[in-house]
Amino acid sequence: MNRHGAIEITWAGGDHTFRLGLDEVEELEAATDMSIFLLHSAMTSASPFAKVRHYSETIRIGLIGGGMSPVDARLMVRRWVDQRPLVESVALAAVILRAALERVHTNEVDTSSGEAETVEPNGSTSPSSEEMPS
């Protein structure tokens, strides 16, 4: 089963799925009081201006979106983010957010037969439209 925006990452002693679907993006925006686009800029600019909470909330909500229970996600963040050097979480949060920006399209789970999507030369997965005559 493939879900838009899901990414598997080895972290905290195991493999974990992180995902920011549309519902999780809205929750993250509310939790950080910042749009996902500004949050990405805050984390990845030459002079990052993200707050500690921005990193921990991205990781926590990403774990929940990946299928972890909210209680377990909170415990993981407390142990592996809040009680560890922040530098260990900076790249992880940025990768989770980048996956969401590049791949979130819906909250629906893709149950297709496993066939690969056709990607148009412009990077779109939408069917190409025929040009209209001038």
FIMAR-590685 format. One record per residue: x, y, z of N, C-alpha, C, O in turn. Coordinates in steps of 0.1 Angstrom, whole numbers, plus 5000, padded with zeros to 4 digits. Atoms other than C-alpha are relative to their C-alpha. Layout:
<sites>
XYZXYZXYZXYZ...
</sites>
This chain:
<sites>
500849885000500050005000500950125000501850145008499249885002501550334989499150135004498050144999500749884996500450665005500850134996502050134998499349875004501251014991500750065011500150085022499349934990503951185010500649925011501349975020499450084990504950885031501549974997501949964985498650025002508650835036500549915012500249935023499550094990510450545054501450055004502350084995498749954995513450665076500449915011499649885020499450074989515750475099500350115010501150205007499849904990515650675131499649945014498749865014500450054986515550615169500149855001499249795008499850144999516850265165499049914992499049794994500850085008514350145139499550074988499850194986500649945012512550205106498650055003497849985009501349944997509650445108499450074988500250124980500649945011507150575084499550145005498950155015500449864997506550955084499250044988499550014977500949965010503751115065499350135004498750135015500849884998502251465063499050004989499250074978501149995010498951415044499450145002499850225011500649864999496651715040499550025015499650145019500549984986495051665075501250035009501150125018498849984991498551645091500650144997501150205006499549875004499651955071499250115008499850205013500849904993496752145085500250005015500350115021499650004985497552025121501350065002501550135012498749954999501152115116500050164999500650235007500149855001500252465104499450065012499850175016500749954988497952515134501049995012501050095020499150014989500552385158501250095000501750135011498849915001503352605145499650144997500450234996500549875004501152905135500850054988501250174987499249965011502952905102499649914988499349794990500450085012502152785066501149904998502349925002499050105003503952475055501150054991502350014992499049945009505752675029501050095008502250085005499249914991507052935054500849915010502049945012499350094991507952645078501249944993502249934998498950065007510052485051501150104998502350075000499049895001511852815045500750025013501950045013499449984987512352855082501049895004502049925010499150114997514052515084501249994991502249954995498950035010516152525052500750134995501650114987499349885005517252885047501450005005501849935014498649994997520852985049500250045015501150005022500049964986520053145083498649955006497750035006501250054996517352915097499350085011500050125020500749934989514653085118498949925006498049975012501050094994512652785128500249995015501350005020499950024985511852735165500149855003499849774995499950144996512552415184498749924998498749814994501350075001508852335185499749974985499049874983500250035014508752355147500549864996499949794988499350135003511152055144499249895007498949795001500650114992509551845172498549984995498149864994501450025005505951905159500049944986499149854983499950065013506951815123500349855002499649774995499750144998508451485135498849935007498549825002501150064993505551415159498849974991498349864990501150015009502851485134500349914988499449844983499650105011504751295107499949865004499549774996500150144995504950985129498549965001498249854997501450034999501151005135499549984986498749884984500450025014500551045098500549874994499949824985499450135005502750745092499449885006499749775003500750114995500450535113500349975015499749885021499850024985501850565149498950065008498450175004501049944991499450635177500550135005501850155007499549874994499550985191500849995013501750075015499350024987500650865225501449954997502450005003498750055003503550665210500950104993502150114996499249895007504550955187500550105010501650145009499649904990504651195217501249945008502150015011498950064992506850945237501249994992502350024997498850005009509150905207500750135000501950155000499549875001509551275204500650055013501750115013499449964987510151325241501449945001502350005006498850074998512851065241501150034989502250054993499049995011514551115207500150144994501050164986499949865004513951485201500350095012501350165012499949904989513351675233501249975009501850065015498950034991516051485253501449974993502349924999498750025008518751475225500450144995499650234995499649885007520751745208499150044988498849954980500949955011518551955185500649974986499849944977499450025013521051915156499649864994499649854982500350145005520051545154498650004993498349914985501350005005516451645146499850104988498750094981500249905010516951935122499949944986498949974979500150065014517651725090498849914999498249914988501250095000514951475099498750084997497950044988501249925002512251735102499950064986498950064980500049945014513351905069499749894990499049934980500250105009513251575051498549965000497949944989501450034999509751495064499150104993498250074986500749895006508551835054500150004985499250034977499750005015510151815019499249894993498749914983500850115006508451475013498650044999497950014989501449955001505151635021499850104989498850094981500149895010505751934998500149944986499449984977499850065013506751704969499049904997498749884985500950115004504151434972498750005006497949915003501450004995501051534991499050044990499250154984501049975010498051524969498649985006497650045002501350044995495251374990500249935013501349905017500050094988494351195022499749864997499849775006500350135004493350895003501249914999502349954996498950105002495450575003499949944986498849914981500050055014496550454969499949855001500849785006500250154999495150104965500249944985499649844983499950055014496150064928500849875000501349825010499550145002497449734915501550005001502249904998498649994998501049854921500750054987501950054987499449955012501549984886500650145002500050225010499449874999503850284884499250114993498650094983500649895007502350624877500850054989502050044989499349945011503150784844500350145004499450225007499649864997505151104850500250074987501150024979499949925012504851364823501450075001502050085012498849935000508051544812500150125009501250165014500049884991507051844832499949975015499850065023500050054986506951634864498649975005498549935016501450024995503151614866499649854998500049794989500650145001501351284873498650014994498049904993501349995005498151424859500149974985501149994978500050035014497151314824500250134992499650244996499849885008498251554798498850044992498049964988501249955007495651774781500550034986501650074983499749965013495551824744500050154998499250225004499949865002496552164732498850044992498349984983501249945007493652384721500550074988501550154989499649925012493952524685499850155003498950195010500049864998494652894684498950064991498750194991
</sites>
